[in-house]
Amino acid sequence: MAANTPSPVMLYGETGTGELFARAIHNHSPGMKKYTPVNCAAIPENLLEGILFGTSKGAFTGAINKAGLFETRTSQGTIFLDEINSMPVGLQSKILRIVQDGKVRRVGALKEIKFDLKIISSVNQDPHTSIADGSLRSDLFYRLGVVFIHIVPLRDRLSDLPLLVDHFIDKHNKALGRQVRGAEDAVMELFYQYHWPGNVRELEHVIEGAMNIMGPDNRIRIKYLQPHFTQGYGNQRSSGHRASRWMAHSSKGGDTGETGSSDLLLNKNEHEKKLVWQALMQFRGNVTRSAKKLGISRQLLYYKMKKYHLSRDQFR
């Protein structure tokens, strides 16, 4: 629905959640061609104004005639203003004016130029909190938040992990010329247990980093993950010994990269399936109580049920 309206769209979520959604909205918007992301938190105010609105010769020392992003992306385009609550309030008022008028004026110029853009913005904290502390103008929020979407953090929607992992593997297969077919079970289990403070952006970086060093292998394995990722996992989880067991399994040969499954691995899977079956049987398919019994998250239990072709209906 957000893709099929010309109205401004605002995304609210933690840092690292909005970019994928903004691109998805753009990609599904009919006829849209150009997508331009702008990190409002990373560019100084004096530079950001010129980048967005353009400059006119003589406006300041060294100024030249140069079109801004609003002007150059006027035909069938989307501009994504990421973390707009980090933009200086003075500049926010200028954004509000051009959004209301549909016209932009270069810095130091008198002439106004019409533009026709789809505007997507994001905030990384509750907009009402930002308004209260003065970091976001209320009138700009009401103008840009016509369509308002709250994106929950990745740790609260871990059921999306398989789709996201496949998406990023496919993306970087094309970029890096690889033929990676997926991630091994131990990696997926670690992903389900990890807290993901950097959200979807962190997930992509972890996958991209692993794919850069895995050579001809066609599976992402724990030994290819960056040390800071696995160490951070161990520090975050009170049950961090699970990560140690997986790392030990990898280093002792459980992760050989061969296509055949060893007897040890088969026995491990059978034992794991038995434990999952027993917990689900004991609690008549109640996933929450079964996961608590097993000492894992509900999302990880759902993953293992899918892995072993188990459904809740079998135990009711």
C-alpha positions as CSV (number, residue, x, y, z in Angstrom):
1,M,0.0,0.0,0.0
2,A,2.9,2.4,0.8
3,A,4.3,1.7,-2.7
4,N,1.1,2.5,-4.5
5,T,0.6,6.0,-3.0
6,P,2.4,9.3,-3.9
7,S,2.0,10.4,-0.2
8,P,5.1,10.7,1.9
9,V,6.1,7.6,3.9
10,M,7.9,7.6,7.3
11,L,9.5,4.5,8.7
12,Y,10.1,4.2,12.5
13,G,12.6,1.6,13.7
14,E,16.1,1.1,15.3
15,T,19.2,1.9,13.3
16,G,19.7,-0.7,10.6
17,T,16.0,-1.5,10.0
18,G,14.8,1.1,7.5
19,E,17.0,0.8,4.4
20,L,15.6,-2.5,3.2
21,F,12.0,-1.4,3.6
22,A,12.7,1.9,1.9
23,R,14.2,0.1,-1.1
24,A,11.3,-2.4,-1.2
25,I,8.7,0.4,-1.2
26,H,10.7,2.1,-4.1
27,N,11.0,-1.2,-6.1
28,H,7.3,-1.9,-5.8
29,S,6.2,1.7,-6.7
30,P,4.9,1.7,-10.3
31,G,7.2,3.5,-12.7
32,M,9.9,4.5,-10.2
33,K,13.4,4.5,-11.6
34,K,15.8,6.4,-9.4
35,Y,16.4,5.7,-5.7
36,T,18.6,8.1,-3.7
37,P,19.3,7.5,0.0
38,V,20.6,10.3,2.2
39,N,22.1,9.7,5.6
40,C,20.9,12.8,7.5
41,A,23.0,11.9,10.5
42,A,26.3,11.7,8.7
43,I,26.4,15.0,6.7
44,P,27.1,18.4,8.3
45,E,24.2,21.0,8.0
46,N,26.1,23.4,5.6
47,L,26.9,20.5,3.2
48,L,23.5,18.8,3.5
49,E,21.6,21.8,2.5
50,G,23.6,22.2,-0.7
51,I,23.4,18.5,-1.5
52,L,19.6,18.5,-1.1
53,F,18.7,21.8,-2.7
54,G,21.7,22.6,-4.9
55,T,23.7,25.8,-5.0
56,S,23.9,29.0,-7.0
57,K,27.1,30.7,-8.1
58,G,27.9,33.6,-5.7
59,A,25.8,32.3,-2.8
60,F,29.0,31.9,-0.8
61,T,32.8,31.8,-1.5
62,G,33.5,29.1,-4.0
63,A,29.8,28.3,-4.8
64,I,29.0,27.1,-8.3
65,N,25.8,26.4,-10.1
66,K,24.9,22.9,-9.1
67,A,21.6,21.0,-8.9
68,G,20.7,19.3,-5.7
69,L,19.1,15.9,-5.2
70,F,15.6,17.2,-5.1
71,E,16.1,18.9,-8.5
72,T,18.1,16.1,-10.3
73,R,15.7,13.4,-9.1
74,T,12.6,15.1,-10.3
75,S,11.4,12.4,-12.7
76,Q,10.1,9.1,-11.5
77,G,12.4,9.0,-8.4
78,T,12.4,8.3,-4.7
79,I,14.5,10.1,-2.1
80,F,15.1,8.4,1.2
81,L,15.9,10.7,4.1
82,D,17.4,8.3,6.6
83,E,17.2,9.3,10.3
84,I,15.6,12.7,9.6
85,N,15.3,13.4,13.3
86,S,19.2,13.8,13.3
87,M,18.8,16.6,10.7
88,P,19.3,20.2,12.2
89,V,15.9,21.7,13.1
90,G,16.7,24.8,10.9
91,L,17.0,22.6,7.9
92,Q,13.9,20.6,8.8
93,S,11.9,23.8,8.4
94,K,13.2,24.2,4.8
95,I,12.4,20.6,4.1
96,L,8.8,21.2,5.3
97,R,8.4,24.2,3.0
98,I,9.5,22.5,-0.1
99,V,7.4,19.4,0.6
100,Q,4.3,21.6,1.1
101,D,5.0,23.7,-2.0
102,G,6.4,21.0,-4.3
103,K,9.1,23.5,-5.3
104,V,12.8,23.7,-4.4
105,R,15.1,26.8,-4.5
106,R,18.9,26.4,-4.8
107,V,21.0,28.0,-2.0
108,G,21.5,31.7,-3.0
109,A,19.0,31.5,-5.9
110,L,15.7,33.3,-6.4
111,K,14.1,31.0,-8.9
112,E,12.0,28.0,-7.6
113,I,12.0,24.7,-9.5
114,K,9.1,22.2,-9.4
115,F,9.9,18.7,-8.4
116,D,7.9,15.4,-8.4
117,L,9.5,13.0,-5.9
118,K,8.3,10.2,-3.7
119,I,9.7,11.0,-0.3
120,I,10.5,8.3,2.2
121,S,12.0,9.2,5.6
122,S,12.9,7.3,8.7
123,V,13.4,8.1,12.4
124,N,15.4,5.9,14.8
125,Q,13.4,6.8,17.9
126,D,9.7,7.3,18.8
127,P,8.8,10.5,16.8
128,H,6.8,11.8,19.8
129,T,9.9,11.5,21.9
130,S,11.9,13.3,19.3
131,I,9.2,16.1,19.1
132,A,9.3,16.4,22.9
133,D,13.1,16.7,23.1
134,G,13.1,19.2,20.2
135,S,15.0,17.1,17.7
136,L,12.1,16.7,15.3
137,R,9.6,19.4,14.3
138,S,6.0,18.3,14.9
139,D,4.7,19.9,11.7
140,L,7.4,18.1,9.6
141,F,6.4,14.8,11.3
142,Y,2.8,15.3,10.4
143,R,3.7,16.2,6.8
144,L,6.2,13.3,6.2
145,G,4.4,10.7,8.3
146,V,1.2,10.6,6.2
147,V,1.9,6.9,5.8
148,F,3.6,5.7,9.0
149,I,5.2,2.3,9.4
150,H,6.7,0.9,12.6
151,I,9.4,-1.6,11.8
152,V,10.1,-4.0,14.7
153,P,13.8,-4.9,15.2
154,L,15.1,-8.1,13.7
155,R,15.4,-9.9,17.1
156,D,11.6,-9.6,17.4
157,R,10.9,-11.1,13.9
158,L,13.4,-13.9,13.7
159,S,11.0,-15.8,11.5
160,D,12.2,-13.5,8.7
161,L,15.8,-14.8,9.0
162,P,15.6,-17.6,6.3
163,L,14.2,-15.2,3.7
164,L,16.7,-12.5,4.6
165,V,19.7,-14.9,4.6
166,D,18.6,-16.2,1.2
167,H,18.1,-12.7,-0.2
168,F,21.6,-11.5,0.9
169,I,23.3,-14.6,-0.3
170,D,21.7,-14.2,-3.7
171,K,22.6,-10.5,-3.8
172,H,26.3,-11.1,-2.9
173,N,26.5,-14.2,-5.2
174,K,25.9,-11.8,-8.0
175,A,28.2,-9.1,-6.7
176,L,31.1,-11.4,-5.8
177,G,30.7,-14.0,-8.5
178,R,30.0,-16.8,-6.0
179,Q,27.7,-19.8,-6.0
180,V,26.8,-20.1,-2.4
181,R,23.7,-22.2,-1.8
182,G,23.0,-21.3,1.8
183,A,24.1,-21.4,5.4
184,E,24.8,-24.6,7.4
185,D,22.4,-25.4,10.3
186,A,24.9,-24.4,13.0
187,V,25.1,-20.9,11.5
188,M,21.4,-20.6,11.3
189,E,21.1,-21.7,14.9
190,L,23.6,-19.1,15.9
191,F,21.7,-16.5,13.9
192,Y,18.5,-17.4,15.8
193,Q,20.2,-17.0,19.1
194,Y,22.0,-13.7,18.3
195,H,20.6,-10.4,19.6
196,W,21.2,-8.4,16.3
197,P,21.9,-4.9,17.7
198,G,22.6,-3.7,14.2
199,N,19.4,-5.3,12.8
200,V,19.1,-6.2,9.1
201,R,22.1,-4.1,8.1
202,E,24.3,-6.1,10.5
203,L,23.0,-9.4,9.1
204,E,23.9,-8.4,5.6
205,H,27.5,-7.3,6.7
206,V,28.0,-10.7,8.5
207,I,26.9,-12.6,5.4
208,E,28.9,-10.5,3.0
209,G,32.0,-10.8,5.2
210,A,31.7,-14.6,5.3
211,M,31.3,-14.9,1.6
212,N,34.4,-12.9,1.0
213,I,36.7,-15.4,2.7
214,M,35.0,-18.8,2.1
215,G,36.8,-19.6,-1.1
216,P,35.2,-22.3,-3.3
217,D,32.9,-23.6,-0.5
218,N,29.2,-23.4,-1.2
219,R,28.0,-23.1,2.4
220,I,28.4,-20.4,5.0
221,R,30.0,-22.0,8.0
222,I,30.8,-20.8,11.5
223,K,34.5,-20.8,10.7
224,Y,33.9,-18.1,8.1
225,L,32.1,-15.7,10.4
226,Q,34.0,-12.7,11.7
227,P,35.5,-13.3,15.2
228,H,33.9,-10.2,16.6
229,F,30.5,-11.6,15.7
230,T,31.0,-15.0,17.4
231,Q,32.7,-13.4,20.4
232,G,29.9,-10.8,20.7
233,Y,27.4,-13.7,20.6
234,G,29.1,-15.5,23.4
235,N,29.2,-12.3,25.5
236,Q,25.5,-11.5,24.9
237,R,24.0,-14.9,25.8
238,S,23.9,-16.2,29.3
239,S,23.9,-19.6,27.7
240,G,26.9,-18.7,25.6
241,H,28.3,-22.2,26.0
242,R,26.1,-23.2,23.0
243,A,28.3,-21.1,20.8
244,S,31.4,-22.8,22.2
245,R,29.9,-26.2,21.4
246,W,29.2,-25.2,17.8
247,M,32.6,-23.7,17.4
248,A,34.2,-26.8,18.8
249,H,32.1,-28.9,16.5
250,S,33.4,-26.9,13.6
251,S,37.1,-27.0,14.6
252,K,37.1,-30.7,15.4
253,G,35.9,-31.7,11.9
254,G,32.2,-31.7,12.3
255,D,32.2,-29.0,9.5
256,T,34.2,-30.7,6.8
257,G,32.4,-29.2,3.9
258,E,31.9,-32.6,2.3
259,T,28.6,-33.5,0.8
260,G,28.1,-36.7,2.7
261,S,26.8,-36.7,6.3
262,S,29.0,-38.5,8.8
263,D,27.5,-41.0,11.3
264,L,28.3,-38.6,14.1
265,L,26.3,-35.8,12.4
266,L,23.4,-38.2,11.7
267,N,23.4,-39.4,15.4
268,K,23.4,-35.7,16.5
269,N,20.4,-34.9,14.4
270,E,18.5,-37.9,15.5
271,H,19.1,-37.1,19.1
272,E,18.1,-33.5,18.6
273,K,14.9,-34.5,16.8
274,K,14.1,-36.9,19.7
275,L,14.5,-34.1,22.3
276,V,12.3,-31.8,20.3
277,W,9.7,-34.5,19.8
278,Q,9.6,-35.3,23.5
279,A,9.2,-31.7,24.5
280,L,6.4,-31.1,22.1
281,M,4.7,-34.3,23.1
282,Q,4.9,-33.4,26.8
283,F,3.3,-30.0,26.3
284,R,0.8,-31.1,23.5
285,G,2.4,-28.9,20.9
286,N,2.7,-25.8,23.0
287,V,5.7,-24.1,21.4
288,T,6.4,-21.6,24.2
289,R,6.5,-24.2,27.0
290,S,8.4,-26.7,24.8
291,A,11.1,-24.0,24.0
292,K,11.4,-23.2,27.6
293,K,11.9,-26.9,28.5
294,L,14.6,-27.2,25.8
295,G,16.3,-23.9,26.8
296,I,16.0,-22.3,23.4
297,S,13.9,-19.4,21.9
298,R,10.5,-20.0,20.3
299,Q,11.9,-18.9,16.9
300,L,14.7,-21.4,17.1
301,L,12.2,-24.2,18.1
302,Y,10.1,-23.2,15.0
303,Y,13.2,-23.5,12.9
304,K,14.0,-27.0,14.3
305,M,10.4,-28.1,13.8
306,K,10.6,-27.0,10.2
307,K,14.0,-28.7,9.8
308,Y,12.6,-32.1,11.1
309,H,9.2,-31.7,9.4
310,L,7.3,-31.5,12.7
311,S,4.0,-29.6,13.1
312,R,2.1,-28.6,16.3
313,D,-1.0,-30.5,15.1
314,Q,0.9,-33.8,15.4
315,F,1.0,-33.4,19.2
316,R,-2.5,-32.0,20.0
